[in-house]
């Protein structure tokens, strides 16, 4: 992973840590819905937080492709590169 991608992952983990009811070990392979138990509404709320934090807009079709924290970080990195 690049330094930029590592920073994005760390920001995601930090943001997630404050929204999860119990502490969980989060890695790039962590599945957002299965491992973290987030429902679709919680995922959308979390995505909005990340959009504000990274100043990007994540299209719904891109969100549908995201399964893991690593996928999410790469999506954000890609969208930031287009800005």
DOSE-733313 format. One record per atom (N, C-alpha, C, CB): residue in one letter; x, y, z. Coordinates in steps of 0.2 Angstrom, whole numbers, plus 5000, padded with zeros to 4 digits. Glycine has a CB too. Layout:
% DOSE-733313
<tortor><residuo>A</residuo><east>X</east><north>Y</north><up>Z</up></tortor>
...
This chain:
% DOSE-733313
<tortor><residuo>X</residuo><east>5004</east><north>4994</north><up>5000</up></tortor>
<tortor><residuo>X</residuo><east>5000</east><north>5000</north><up>5000</up></tortor>
<tortor><residuo>X</residuo><east>5004</east><north>5006</north><up>5000</up></tortor>
<tortor><residuo>X</residuo><east>4995</east><north>5000</north><up>5006</up></tortor>
<tortor><residuo>X</residuo><east>5002</east><north>5011</north><up>4997</up></tortor>
<tortor><residuo>X</residuo><east>5006</east><north>5017</north><up>4997</up></tortor>
<tortor><residuo>X</residuo><east>5004</east><north>5021</north><up>5003</up></tortor>
<tortor><residuo>X</residuo><east>5004</east><north>5022</north><up>4991</up></tortor>
<tortor><residuo>X</residuo><east>5008</east><north>5026</north><up>5004</up></tortor>
<tortor><residuo>X</residuo><east>5008</east><north>5030</north><up>5010</up></tortor>
<tortor><residuo>X</residuo><east>5001</east><north>5034</north><up>5010</up></tortor>
<tortor><residuo>X</residuo><east>5013</east><north>5036</north><up>5011</up></tortor>
<tortor><residuo>X</residuo><east>4999</east><north>5036</north><up>5005</up></tortor>
<tortor><residuo>X</residuo><east>4992</east><north>5039</north><up>5004</up></tortor>
<tortor><residuo>X</residuo><east>4987</east><north>5035</north><up>5006</up></tortor>
<tortor><residuo>X</residuo><east>4991</east><north>5042</north><up>4997</up></tortor>
<tortor><residuo>X</residuo><east>4987</east><north>5028</north><up>5003</up></tortor>
<tortor><residuo>X</residuo><east>4982</east><north>5023</north><up>5005</up></tortor>
<tortor><residuo>X</residuo><east>4982</east><north>5022</north><up>5012</up></tortor>
<tortor><residuo>X</residuo><east>4983</east><north>5017</north><up>5000</up></tortor>
<tortor><residuo>X</residuo><east>4988</east><north>5021</north><up>5015</up></tortor>
<tortor><residuo>X</residuo><east>4988</east><north>5019</north><up>5022</up></tortor>
<tortor><residuo>X</residuo><east>4985</east><north>5025</north><up>5026</up></tortor>
<tortor><residuo>X</residuo><east>4996</east><north>5019</north><up>5024</up></tortor>
<tortor><residuo>X</residuo><east>4986</east><north>5031</north><up>5024</up></tortor>
<tortor><residuo>X</residuo><east>4983</east><north>5037</north><up>5028</up></tortor>
<tortor><residuo>X</residuo><east>4975</east><north>5036</north><up>5027</up></tortor>
<tortor><residuo>X</residuo><east>4985</east><north>5043</north><up>5025</up></tortor>
<tortor><residuo>X</residuo><east>4973</east><north>5035</north><up>5022</up></tortor>
<tortor><residuo>X</residuo><east>4966</east><north>5034</north><up>5021</up></tortor>
<tortor><residuo>X</residuo><east>4963</east><north>5029</north><up>5025</up></tortor>
<tortor><residuo>X</residuo><east>4964</east><north>5033</north><up>5013</up></tortor>
<tortor><residuo>X</residuo><east>4966</east><north>5023</north><up>5025</up></tortor>
<tortor><residuo>X</residuo><east>4964</east><north>5017</north><up>5029</up></tortor>
<tortor><residuo>X</residuo><east>4964</east><north>5019</north><up>5037</up></tortor>
<tortor><residuo>X</residuo><east>4969</east><north>5011</north><up>5028</up></tortor>
<tortor><residuo>X</residuo><east>4969</east><north>5023</north><up>5039</up></tortor>
<tortor><residuo>X</residuo><east>4969</east><north>5025</north><up>5046</up></tortor>
<tortor><residuo>X</residuo><east>4964</east><north>5030</north><up>5048</up></tortor>
<tortor><residuo>X</residuo><east>4976</east><north>5028</north><up>5047</up></tortor>
<tortor><residuo>X</residuo><east>4962</east><north>5034</north><up>5043</up></tortor>
<tortor><residuo>X</residuo><east>4956</east><north>5039</north><up>5044</up></tortor>
<tortor><residuo>X</residuo><east>4950</east><north>5035</north><up>5044</up></tortor>
<tortor><residuo>X</residuo><east>4956</east><north>5044</north><up>5038</up></tortor>
<tortor><residuo>X</residuo><east>4949</east><north>5030</north><up>5040</up></tortor>
<tortor><residuo>X</residuo><east>4943</east><north>5026</north><up>5040</up></tortor>
<tortor><residuo>X</residuo><east>4942</east><north>5022</north><up>5047</up></tortor>
<tortor><residuo>X</residuo><east>4943</east><north>5021</north><up>5034</up></tortor>
<tortor><residuo>X</residuo><east>4948</east><north>5019</north><up>5049</up></tortor>
<tortor><residuo>X</residuo><east>4947</east><north>5015</north><up>5055</up></tortor>
<tortor><residuo>X</residuo><east>4946</east><north>5020</north><up>5061</up></tortor>
<tortor><residuo>X</residuo><east>4954</east><north>5012</north><up>5056</up></tortor>
<tortor><residuo>X</residuo><east>4949</east><north>5026</north><up>5061</up></tortor>
<tortor><residuo>X</residuo><east>4948</east><north>5031</north><up>5066</up></tortor>
<tortor><residuo>X</residuo><east>4940</east><north>5033</north><up>5066</up></tortor>
<tortor><residuo>X</residuo><east>4952</east><north>5037</north><up>5066</up></tortor>
<tortor><residuo>X</residuo><east>4938</east><north>5034</north><up>5061</up></tortor>
<tortor><residuo>X</residuo><east>4931</east><north>5036</north><up>5060</up></tortor>
<tortor><residuo>X</residuo><east>4926</east><north>5031</north><up>5062</up></tortor>
<tortor><residuo>X</residuo><east>4929</east><north>5039</north><up>5053</up></tortor>
<tortor><residuo>X</residuo><east>4928</east><north>5025</north><up>5060</up></tortor>
<tortor><residuo>X</residuo><east>4923</east><north>5019</north><up>5062</up></tortor>
<tortor><residuo>X</residuo><east>4924</east><north>5017</north><up>5069</up></tortor>
<tortor><residuo>X</residuo><east>4926</east><north>5013</north><up>5058</up></tortor>
<tortor><residuo>X</residuo><east>4929</east><north>5018</north><up>5072</up></tortor>
<tortor><residuo>X</residuo><east>4930</east><north>5017</north><up>5079</up></tortor>
<tortor><residuo>X</residuo><east>4925</east><north>5021</north><up>5084</up></tortor>
<tortor><residuo>X</residuo><east>4937</east><north>5018</north><up>5082</up></tortor>
<tortor><residuo>X</residuo><east>4923</east><north>5027</north><up>5082</up></tortor>
<tortor><residuo>X</residuo><east>4919</east><north>5030</north><up>5086</up></tortor>
<tortor><residuo>X</residuo><east>4912</east><north>5029</north><up>5085</up></tortor>
<tortor><residuo>X</residuo><east>4920</east><north>5038</north><up>5084</up></tortor>
<tortor><residuo>X</residuo><east>4910</east><north>5025</north><up>5079</up></tortor>
<tortor><residuo>X</residuo><east>4903</east><north>5023</north><up>5078</up></tortor>
<tortor><residuo>X</residuo><east>4901</east><north>5016</north><up>5080</up></tortor>
<tortor><residuo>X</residuo><east>4902</east><north>5024</north><up>5070</up></tortor>
<tortor><residuo>X</residuo><east>4906</east><north>5012</north><up>5081</up></tortor>
<tortor><residuo>X</residuo><east>4905</east><north>5005</north><up>5083</up></tortor>
<tortor><residuo>X</residuo><east>4903</east><north>5004</north><up>5090</up></tortor>
<tortor><residuo>X</residuo><east>4911</east><north>5000</north><up>5081</up></tortor>
<tortor><residuo>X</residuo><east>4898</east><north>5000</north><up>5092</up></tortor>
<tortor><residuo>X</residuo><east>4896</east><north>5000</north><up>5099</up></tortor>
<tortor><residuo>X</residuo><east>4901</east><north>4996</north><up>5103</up></tortor>
<tortor><residuo>X</residuo><east>4890</east><north>4996</north><up>5099</up></tortor>
<tortor><residuo>X</residuo><east>4905</east><north>4992</north><up>5100</up></tortor>
<tortor><residuo>X</residuo><east>4910</east><north>4988</north><up>5104</up></tortor>
<tortor><residuo>X</residuo><east>4917</east><north>4988</north><up>5100</up></tortor>
<tortor><residuo>X</residuo><east>4908</east><north>4981</north><up>5106</up></tortor>
<tortor><residuo>X</residuo><east>4923</east><north>4988</north><up>5104</up></tortor>
<tortor><residuo>X</residuo><east>4929</east><north>4989</north><up>5100</up></tortor>
<tortor><residuo>X</residuo><east>4930</east><north>4982</north><up>5096</up></tortor>
<tortor><residuo>X</residuo><east>4935</east><north>4989</north><up>5105</up></tortor>
<tortor><residuo>X</residuo><east>4932</east><north>4984</north><up>5090</up></tortor>
<tortor><residuo>X</residuo><east>4934</east><north>4978</north><up>5085</up></tortor>
<tortor><residuo>X</residuo><east>4940</east><north>4979</north><up>5082</up></tortor>
<tortor><residuo>X</residuo><east>4928</east><north>4978</north><up>5080</up></tortor>
<tortor><residuo>X</residuo><east>4944</east><north>4974</north><up>5080</up></tortor>
<tortor><residuo>X</residuo><east>4950</east><north>4975</north><up>5077</up></tortor>
<tortor><residuo>X</residuo><east>4949</east><north>4976</north><up>5069</up></tortor>
<tortor><residuo>X</residuo><east>4955</east><north>4969</north><up>5078</up></tortor>
<tortor><residuo>X</residuo><east>4951</east><north>4981</north><up>5066</up></tortor>
<tortor><residuo>X</residuo><east>4949</east><north>4983</north><up>5059</up></tortor>
<tortor><residuo>X</residuo><east>4955</east><north>4983</north><up>5055</up></tortor>
<tortor><residuo>X</residuo><east>4945</east><north>4989</north><up>5059</up></tortor>
<tortor><residuo>X</residuo><east>4955</east><north>4979</north><up>5050</up></tortor>
<tortor><residuo>X</residuo><east>4961</east><north>4979</north><up>5045</up></tortor>
<tortor><residuo>X</residuo><east>4958</east><north>4980</north><up>5038</up></tortor>
<tortor><residuo>X</residuo><east>4964</east><north>4972</north><up>5045</up></tortor>
<tortor><residuo>X</residuo><east>4962</east><north>4980</north><up>5033</up></tortor>
<tortor><residuo>X</residuo><east>4960</east><north>4982</north><up>5026</up></tortor>
<tortor><residuo>X</residuo><east>4955</east><north>4976</north><up>5024</up></tortor>
<tortor><residuo>X</residuo><east>4966</east><north>4983</north><up>5021</up></tortor>
<tortor><residuo>X</residuo><east>4956</east><north>4970</north><up>5026</up></tortor>
<tortor><residuo>X</residuo><east>4952</east><north>4964</north><up>5024</up></tortor>
<tortor><residuo>X</residuo><east>4945</east><north>4964</north><up>5028</up></tortor>
<tortor><residuo>X</residuo><east>4956</east><north>4958</north><up>5025</up></tortor>
<tortor><residuo>X</residuo><east>4944</east><north>4968</north><up>5033</up></tortor>
<tortor><residuo>X</residuo><east>4938</east><north>4968</north><up>5037</up></tortor>
<tortor><residuo>X</residuo><east>4932</east><north>4970</north><up>5032</up></tortor>
<tortor><residuo>X</residuo><east>4938</east><north>4973</north><up>5042</up></tortor>
<tortor><residuo>X</residuo><east>4927</east><north>4965</north><up>5032</up></tortor>
<tortor><residuo>X</residuo><east>4921</east><north>4966</north><up>5028</up></tortor>
<tortor><residuo>X</residuo><east>4916</east><north>4971</north><up>5032</up></tortor>
<tortor><residuo>X</residuo><east>4917</east><north>4959</north><up>5027</up></tortor>
<tortor><residuo>X</residuo><east>4914</east><north>4976</north><up>5029</up></tortor>
<tortor><residuo>X</residuo><east>4910</east><north>4982</north><up>5032</up></tortor>
<tortor><residuo>X</residuo><east>4904</east><north>4979</north><up>5035</up></tortor>
<tortor><residuo>X</residuo><east>4909</east><north>4987</north><up>5027</up></tortor>
<tortor><residuo>X</residuo><east>4900</east><north>4975</north><up>5031</up></tortor>
<tortor><residuo>X</residuo><east>4894</east><north>4973</north><up>5034</up></tortor>
<tortor><residuo>X</residuo><east>4894</east><north>4967</north><up>5038</up></tortor>
<tortor><residuo>X</residuo><east>4889</east><north>4972</north><up>5028</up></tortor>
<tortor><residuo>X</residuo><east>4898</east><north>4962</north><up>5035</up></tortor>
<tortor><residuo>X</residuo><east>4898</east><north>4956</north><up>5039</up></tortor>
<tortor><residuo>X</residuo><east>4902</east><north>4956</north><up>5046</up></tortor>
<tortor><residuo>X</residuo><east>4901</east><north>4950</north><up>5035</up></tortor>
<tortor><residuo>X</residuo><east>4908</east><north>4959</north><up>5045</up></tortor>
<tortor><residuo>X</residuo><east>4912</east><north>4959</north><up>5051</up></tortor>
<tortor><residuo>X</residuo><east>4911</east><north>4964</north><up>5056</up></tortor>
<tortor><residuo>X</residuo><east>4920</east><north>4960</north><up>5049</up></tortor>
<tortor><residuo>X</residuo><east>4908</east><north>4970</north><up>5054</up></tortor>
<tortor><residuo>X</residuo><east>4907</east><north>4976</north><up>5058</up></tortor>
<tortor><residuo>X</residuo><east>4899</east><north>4976</north><up>5060</up></tortor>
<tortor><residuo>X</residuo><east>4909</east><north>4982</north><up>5055</up></tortor>
<tortor><residuo>X</residuo><east>4895</east><north>4972</north><up>5056</up></tortor>
<tortor><residuo>X</residuo><east>4888</east><north>4972</north><up>5058</up></tortor>
<tortor><residuo>X</residuo><east>4884</east><north>4978</north><up>5056</up></tortor>
<tortor><residuo>X</residuo><east>4887</east><north>4970</north><up>5065</up></tortor>
<tortor><residuo>X</residuo><east>4887</east><north>4982</north><up>5051</up></tortor>
<tortor><residuo>X</residuo><east>4883</east><north>4988</north><up>5050</up></tortor>
<tortor><residuo>X</residuo><east>4878</east><north>4987</north><up>5045</up></tortor>
<tortor><residuo>X</residuo><east>4888</east><north>4993</north><up>5047</up></tortor>
<tortor><residuo>X</residuo><east>4872</east><north>4989</north><up>5046</up></tortor>
<tortor><residuo>X</residuo><east>4866</east><north>4989</north><up>5041</up></tortor>
<tortor><residuo>X</residuo><east>4867</east><north>4994</north><up>5036</up></tortor>
<tortor><residuo>X</residuo><east>4859</east><north>4989</north><up>5045</up></tortor>
<tortor><residuo>X</residuo><east>4863</east><north>4994</north><up>5031</up></tortor>
<tortor><residuo>X</residuo><east>4863</east><north>4998</north><up>5025</up></tortor>
<tortor><residuo>X</residuo><east>4863</east><north>5006</north><up>5027</up></tortor>
<tortor><residuo>X</residuo><east>4858</east><north>4997</north><up>5020</up></tortor>
<tortor><residuo>X</residuo><east>4859</east><north>5007</north><up>5032</up></tortor>
<tortor><residuo>X</residuo><east>4858</east><north>5014</north><up>5034</up></tortor>
<tortor><residuo>X</residuo><east>4864</east><north>5016</north><up>5038</up></tortor>
<tortor><residuo>X</residuo><east>4852</east><north>5015</north><up>5039</up></tortor>
<tortor><residuo>X</residuo><east>4867</east><north>5012</north><up>5042</up></tortor>
<tortor><residuo>X</residuo><east>4873</east><north>5014</north><up>5046</up></tortor>
<tortor><residuo>X</residuo><east>4879</east><north>5015</north><up>5040</up></tortor>
<tortor><residuo>X</residuo><east>4875</east><north>5008</north><up>5051</up></tortor>
<tortor><residuo>X</residuo><east>4879</east><north>5011</north><up>5035</up></tortor>
<tortor><residuo>X</residuo><east>4884</east><north>5011</north><up>5030</up></tortor>
<tortor><residuo>X</residuo><east>4883</east><north>5018</north><up>5027</up></tortor>
<tortor><residuo>X</residuo><east>4884</east><north>5006</north><up>5025</up></tortor>
<tortor><residuo>X</residuo><east>4877</east><north>5020</north><up>5025</up></tortor>
<tortor><residuo>X</residuo><east>4876</east><north>5026</north><up>5021</up></tortor>
<tortor><residuo>X</residuo><east>4878</east><north>5032</north><up>5026</up></tortor>
<tortor><residuo>X</residuo><east>4869</east><north>5027</north><up>5019</up></tortor>
<tortor><residuo>X</residuo><east>4876</east><north>5032</north><up>5032</up></tortor>
<tortor><residuo>X</residuo><east>4879</east><north>5037</north><up>5037</up></tortor>
<tortor><residuo>X</residuo><east>4886</east><north>5038</north><up>5037</up></tortor>
<tortor><residuo>X</residuo><east>4876</east><north>5036</north><up>5044</up></tortor>
<tortor><residuo>X</residuo><east>4889</east><north>5032</north><up>5038</up></tortor>
<tortor><residuo>X</residuo><east>4897</east><north>5032</north><up>5038</up></tortor>
<tortor><residuo>X</residuo><east>4900</east><north>5035</north><up>5031</up></tortor>
<tortor><residuo>X</residuo><east>4899</east><north>5025</north><up>5039</up></tortor>
<tortor><residuo>X</residuo><east>4897</east><north>5033</north><up>5026</up></tortor>
<tortor><residuo>X</residuo><east>4899</east><north>5035</north><up>5019</up></tortor>
<tortor><residuo>X</residuo><east>4899</east><north>5043</north><up>5019</up></tortor>
<tortor><residuo>X</residuo><east>4895</east><north>5032</north><up>5013</up></tortor>
<tortor><residuo>X</residuo><east>4893</east><north>5046</north><up>5022</up></tortor>
<tortor><residuo>X</residuo><east>4893</east><north>5053</north><up>5022</up></tortor>
<tortor><residuo>X</residuo><east>4898</east><north>5056</north><up>5026</up></tortor>
<tortor><residuo>X</residuo><east>4886</east><north>5055</north><up>5024</up></tortor>
<tortor><residuo>X</residuo><east>4900</east><north>5053</north><up>5032</up></tortor>
<tortor><residuo>X</residuo><east>4905</east><north>5056</north><up>5036</up></tortor>
<tortor><residuo>X</residuo><east>4912</east><north>5056</north><up>5032</up></tortor>
<tortor><residuo>X</residuo><east>4906</east><north>5052</north><up>5042</up></tortor>
<tortor><residuo>X</residuo><east>4913</east><north>5050</north><up>5028</up></tortor>
<tortor><residuo>X</residuo><east>4919</east><north>5050</north><up>5024</up></tortor>
<tortor><residuo>X</residuo><east>4919</east><north>5055</north><up>5019</up></tortor>
<tortor><residuo>X</residuo><east>4920</east><north>5043</north><up>5022</up></tortor>
<tortor><residuo>X</residuo><east>4914</east><north>5056</north><up>5015</up></tortor>
<tortor><residuo>X</residuo><east>4913</east><north>5060</north><up>5010</up></tortor>
<tortor><residuo>X</residuo><east>4915</east><north>5067</north><up>5012</up></tortor>
<tortor><residuo>X</residuo><east>4906</east><north>5060</north><up>5007</up></tortor>
<tortor><residuo>X</residuo><east>4913</east><north>5069</north><up>5018</up></tortor>
<tortor><residuo>X</residuo><east>4915</east><north>5076</north><up>5021</up></tortor>
<tortor><residuo>X</residuo><east>4922</east><north>5076</north><up>5023</up></tortor>
<tortor><residuo>X</residuo><east>4910</east><north>5077</north><up>5027</up></tortor>
<tortor><residuo>X</residuo><east>4924</east><north>5071</north><up>5026</up></tortor>
<tortor><residuo>X</residuo><east>4931</east><north>5070</north><up>5028</up></tortor>
<tortor><residuo>X</residuo><east>4936</east><north>5071</north><up>5023</up></tortor>
<tortor><residuo>X</residuo><east>4932</east><north>5064</north><up>5032</up></tortor>
<tortor><residuo>X</residuo><east>4935</east><north>5067</north><up>5017</up></tortor>
<tortor><residuo>X</residuo><east>4939</east><north>5067</north><up>5012</up></tortor>
<tortor><residuo>X</residuo><east>4938</east><north>5072</north><up>5006</up></tortor>
<tortor><residuo>X</residuo><east>4940</east><north>5060</north><up>5009</up></tortor>
<tortor><residuo>X</residuo><east>4932</east><north>5075</north><up>5006</up></tortor>
<tortor><residuo>X</residuo><east>4930</east><north>5080</north><up>5001</up></tortor>
<tortor><residuo>X</residuo><east>4929</east><north>5077</north><up>4995</up></tortor>
<tortor><residuo>X</residuo><east>4935</east><north>5086</north><up>5001</up></tortor>
<tortor><residuo>X</residuo><east>4925</east><north>5071</north><up>4995</up></tortor>
<tortor><residuo>X</residuo><east>4924</east><north>5067</north><up>4989</up></tortor>
<tortor><residuo>X</residuo><east>4916</east><north>5066</north><up>4989</up></tortor>
<tortor><residuo>X</residuo><east>4928</east><north>5061</north><up>4988</up></tortor>
<tortor><residuo>X</residuo><east>4914</east><north>5064</north><up>4983</up></tortor>
<tortor><residuo>X</residuo><east>4907</east><north>5061</north><up>4983</up></tortor>
<tortor><residuo>X</residuo><east>4907</east><north>5054</north><up>4980</up></tortor>
<tortor><residuo>X</residuo><east>4902</east><north>5066</north><up>4978</up></tortor>
<tortor><residuo>X</residuo><east>4905</east><north>5049</north><up>4984</up></tortor>
<tortor><residuo>X</residuo><east>4905</east><north>5042</north><up>4982</up></tortor>
<tortor><residuo>X</residuo><east>4899</east><north>5040</north><up>4979</up></tortor>
<tortor><residuo>X</residuo><east>4907</east><north>5038</north><up>4988</up></tortor>
<tortor><residuo>X</residuo><east>4899</east><north>5039</north><up>4972</up></tortor>
<tortor><residuo>X</residuo><east>4892</east><north>5037</north><up>4969</up></tortor>
<tortor><residuo>X</residuo><east>4890</east><north>5030</north><up>4971</up></tortor>
<tortor><residuo>X</residuo><east>4894</east><north>5037</north><up>4961</up></tortor>
<tortor><residuo>X</residuo><east>4883</east><north>5030</north><up>4971</up></tortor>
<tortor><residuo>X</residuo><east>4880</east><north>5024</north><up>4974</up></tortor>
<tortor><residuo>X</residuo><east>4882</east><north>5017</north><up>4971</up></tortor>
<tortor><residuo>X</residuo><east>4872</east><north>5024</north><up>4973</up></tortor>
<tortor><residuo>X</residuo><east>4884</east><north>5018</north><up>4964</up></tortor>
<tortor><residuo>X</residuo><east>4886</east><north>5012</north><up>4961</up></tortor>
<tortor><residuo>X</residuo><east>4893</east><north>5010</north><up>4963</up></tortor>
<tortor><residuo>X</residuo><east>4886</east><north>5013</north><up>4953</up></tortor>
<tortor><residuo>X</residuo><east>4897</east><north>5015</north><up>4965</up></tortor>
<tortor><residuo>X</residuo><east>4904</east><north>5013</north><up>4968</up></tortor>
<tortor><residuo>X</residuo><east>4903</east><north>5010</north><up>4975</up></tortor>
<tortor><residuo>X</residuo><east>4908</east><north>5019</north><up>4968</up></tortor>
<tortor><residuo>X</residuo><east>4898</east><north>5013</north><up>4979</up></tortor>
<tortor><residuo>X</residuo><east>4897</east><north>5010</north><up>4986</up></tortor>
<tortor><residuo>X</residuo><east>4895</east><north>5003</north><up>4985</up></tortor>
<tortor><residuo>X</residuo><east>4892</east><north>5014</north><up>4989</up></tortor>
<tortor><residuo>X</residuo><east>4891</east><north>5001</north><up>4980</up></tortor>
<tortor><residuo>X</residuo><east>4889</east><north>4994</north><up>4980</up></tortor>
<tortor><residuo>X</residuo><east>4894</east><north>4989</north><up>4978</up></tortor>
<tortor><residuo>X</residuo><east>4884</east><north>4994</north><up>4974</up></tortor>
<tortor><residuo>X</residuo><east>4900</east><north>4992</north><up>4975</up></tortor>
<tortor><residuo>X</residuo><east>4906</east><north>4988</north><up>4974</up></tortor>
<tortor><residuo>X</residuo><east>4910</east><north>4987</north><up>4980</up></tortor>
<tortor><residuo>X</residuo><east>4910</east><north>4991</north><up>4968</up></tortor>
<tortor><residuo>X</residuo><east>4909</east><north>4991</north><up>4985</up></tortor>
<tortor><residuo>X</residuo><east>4914</east><north>4991</north><up>4991</up></tortor>
<tortor><residuo>X</residuo><east>4912</east><north>4985</north><up>4996</up></tortor>
<tortor><residuo>X</residuo><east>4914</east><north>4997</north><up>4994</up></tortor>
<tortor><residuo>X</residuo><east>4916</east><north>4981</north><up>4998</up></tortor>
<tortor><residuo>X</residuo><east>4915</east><north>4976</north><up>5003</up></tortor>
<tortor><residuo>X</residuo><east>4919</east><north>4976</north><up>5009</up></tortor>
<tortor><residuo>X</residuo><east>4916</east><north>4969</north><up>5000</up></tortor>
<tortor><residuo>X</residuo><east>4926</east><north>4978</north><up>5008</up></tortor>
<tortor><residuo>X</residuo><east>4930</east><north>4978</north><up>5013</up></tortor>
<tortor><residuo>X</residuo><east>4933</east><north>4986</north><up>5015</up></tortor>
<tortor><residuo>X</residuo><east>4936</east><north>4974</north><up>5012</up></tortor>
<tortor><residuo>X</residuo><east>4936</east><north>4986</north><up>5020</up></tortor>
<tortor><residuo>X</residuo><east>4939</east><north>4993</north><up>5022</up></tortor>
<tortor><residuo>X</residuo><east>4944</east><north>4995</north><up>5016</up></tortor>
<tortor><residuo>X</residuo><east>4943</east><north>4993</north><up>5029</up></tortor>
<tortor><residuo>X</residuo><east>4948</east><north>4990</north><up>5014</up></tortor>
<tortor><residuo>X</residuo><east>4953</east><north>4991</north><up>5009</up></tortor>
<tortor><residuo>X</residuo><east>4950</east><north>4993</north><up>5002</up></tortor>
<tortor><residuo>X</residuo><east>4957</east><north>4985</north><up>5007</up></tortor>
<tortor><residuo>X</residuo><east>4944</east><north>4990</north><up>5000</up></tortor>
<tortor><residuo>X</residuo><east>4940</east><north>4992</north><up>4994</up></tortor>
<tortor><residuo>X</residuo><east>4938</east><north>5000</north><up>4995</up></tortor>
<tortor><residuo>X</residuo><east>4934</east><north>4988</north><up>4993</up></tortor>
<tortor><residuo>X</residuo><east>4936</east><north>5001</north><up>5001</up></tortor>
<tortor><residuo>X</residuo><east>4933</east><north>5008</north><up>5002</up></tortor>
<tortor><residuo>X</residuo><east>4939</east><north>5013</north><up>5002</up></tortor>
<tortor><residuo>X</residuo><east>4930</east><north>5008</north><up>5009</up></tortor>
<tortor><residuo>X</residuo><east>4945</east><north>5011</north><up>5005</up></tortor>
<tortor><residuo>X</residuo><east>4951</east><north>5016</north><up>5004</up></tortor>
<tortor><residuo>X</residuo><east>4953</east><north>5017</north><up>4997</up></tortor>
<tortor><residuo>X</residuo><east>4956</east><north>5013</north><up>5009</up></tortor>
<tortor><residuo>X</residuo><east>4953</east><north>5011</north><up>4993</up></tortor>
<tortor><residuo>X</residuo><east>4955</east><north>5012</north><up>4986</up></tortor>
<tortor><residuo>X</residuo><east>4950</east><north>5016</north><up>4982</up></tortor>
<tortor><residuo>X</residuo><east>4956</east><north>5005</north><up>4983</up></tortor>
<tortor><residuo>X</residuo><east>4944</east><north>5016</north><up>4984</up></tortor>
<tortor><residuo>X</residuo><east>4938</east><north>5020</north><up>4980</up></tortor>
<tortor><residuo>X</residuo><east>4939</east><north>5027</north><up>4982</up></tortor>
<tortor><residuo>X</residuo><east>4931</east><north>5017</north><up>4983</up></tortor>
<tortor><residuo>X</residuo><east>4941</east><north>5028</north><up>4988</up></tortor>
<tortor><residuo>X</residuo><east>4942</east><north>5035</north><up>4990</up></tortor>
<tortor><residuo>X</residuo><east>4948</east><north>5038</north><up>4987</up></tortor>
<tortor><residuo>X</residuo><east>4942</east><north>5036</north><up>4998</up></tortor>
<tortor><residuo>X</residuo><east>4953</east><north>5034</north><up>4987</up></tortor>
<tortor><residuo>X</residuo><east>4960</east><north>5036</north><up>4984</up></tortor>
<tortor><residuo>X</residuo><east>4958</east><north>5038</north><up>4976</up></tortor>
<tortor><residuo>X</residuo><east>4965</east><north>5031</north><up>4985</up></tortor>
<tortor><residuo>X</residuo><east>4955</east><north>5033</north><up>4973</up></tortor>
<tortor><residuo>X</residuo><east>4953</east><north>5034</north><up>4966</up></tortor>
<tortor><residuo>X</residuo><east>4949</east><north>5041</north><up>4965</up></tortor>
<tortor><residuo>X</residuo><east>4950</east><north>5028</north><up>4963</up></tortor>
<tortor><residuo>X</residuo><east>4944</east><north>5042</north><up>4969</up></tortor>
<tortor><residuo>X</residuo><east>4940</east><north>5048</north><up>4968</up></tortor>
<tortor><residuo>X</residuo><east>4944</east><north>5054</north><up>4970</up></tortor>
<tortor><residuo>X</residuo><east>4934</east><north>5047</north><up>4973</up></tortor>
<tortor><residuo>X</residuo><east>4948</east><north>5054</north><up>4975</up></tortor>
<tortor><residuo>X</residuo><east>4953</east><north>5060</north><up>4976</up></tortor>
<tortor><residuo>X</residuo><east>4957</east><north>5061</north><up>4970</up></tortor>
<tortor><residuo>X</residuo><east>4956</east><north>5059</north><up>4983</up></tortor>
<tortor><residuo>X</residuo><east>4960</east><north>5056</north><up>4967</up></tortor>
<tortor><residuo>X</residuo><east>4964</east><north>5057</north><up>4961</up></tortor>
<tortor><residuo>X</residuo><east>4961</east><north>5060</north><up>4956</up></tortor>
<tortor><residuo>X</residuo><east>4967</east><north>5051</north><up>4959</up></tortor>
<tortor><residuo>X</residuo><east>4955</east><north>5060</north><up>4955</up></tortor>
<tortor><residuo>X</residuo><east>4951</east><north>5063</north><up>4950</up></tortor>
<tortor><residuo>X</residuo><east>4949</east><north>5070</north><up>4951</up></tortor>
<tortor><residuo>X</residuo><east>4945</east><north>5059</north><up>4948</up></tortor>
<tortor><residuo>X</residuo><east>4950</east><north>5072</north><up>4957</up></tortor>
<tortor><residuo>X</residuo><east>4947</east><north>5079</north><up>4959</up></tortor>
<tortor><residuo>X</residuo><east>4952</east><north>5084</north><up>4956</up></tortor>
<tortor><residuo>X</residuo><east>4947</east><north>5080</north><up>4967</up></tortor>
